[in-house]
């Protein structure tokens, strides 16, 4: 395990897992912010990395609220591969880096966007996650509602918040089943929470609403 400080005051950590090296970028509360009371660990989806707009917005805003945000890059992404591996391999990588996330002795909220949300849901109970944050949960492949992945979400076994774009082709908010999870809609958002220019809210307003919803939910944890 290696750790390096960045010029912006964050730090990065390379963690060996059974499926290769993963990378964690930590965004910590400043000296003026409340002391960290929990860790929010969020991973990317199958089509992008931790530069996703929702992950970056959370990393920028939540440390001021006493949340250490860990942006997690799965081994396949660190290795430069373009295609994500099978779900079992993704889960193995997440399990392998989990000790690095819990090493600070703080409760860890497991999260991710899209495929990363599925990983968090599938592993939360076994790993003892404090809660689960599912961003853009891919309830089904686009145009294939009969291939539902609701069982993964409903089986998370921990308090769960789903944040879903109102026009997400992988599952619109009204398609989600009833369950113990809480669901928040980002109006007009697509799978990446992008909103069209003609929408009655700006991109900045959409992300601010997402951050506010996640921050409020975390304050209850």
Steps between C-alpha positions, in 0.01 A plus 500: 500500500638840401370846576579831335392855577363711217555872441136568583522361853332169421692175511509189287556144612578192295353181644582147389196278446457145365409650162781757477586838645216736584536871569325707768502879485413647838325835540521599864337768716718808537623626836206744506240230430345261751712194577423204276226281647462253214646396166305508176672262257370528144613322185442567133293324238594275211523784250707759683715584799493709814494816289120455472317823583303355791803343669702819462215712637473282809877501554505880477211567737472230765835534682379838631216304666732263685503223240822350364432416136698213348482485120580142407644390166457130442806295388381463141484877468837556666652248259371701205255242370200633310247233592384414850535134606225270621302590813679239712834658411372848580374376837835334574685824434264694728533243776878511468521875556237513776756471785666820375164677521431384856857552629411838652250344736209704364168367369520448123212574265553286191398662175550538133341604179344257251704176506675631813160531668426136419831396658423698815155342529621144438777516762361733768356239733806273500742790548298666773450829315339770714268594213488499119487787250384393153547767234330430166424141599465304171168335576497338156680530166351777282182381337502169691289553815439124523869455592461661839785523751268604782606200708848648539360829629241340727760261642749765608424436866586855612330841485510596134457825309439485126557818301357462150466727198144564390576385144755227571459229232638243746199557725283805558399573861142383447625158386661417834321255727387580850758408760695608804715738293442873461489639146578857396444621144725743317245658266580471129830323573629221280720209610789741559270762660541725198197724443403642159545870436124540462437362851356740760809453718868542421766232521638673809157498665455131423832412662429727796175313557682167484763614749236641735302174494807286571628738768166507677472122492852459636423733790238246608745213507 
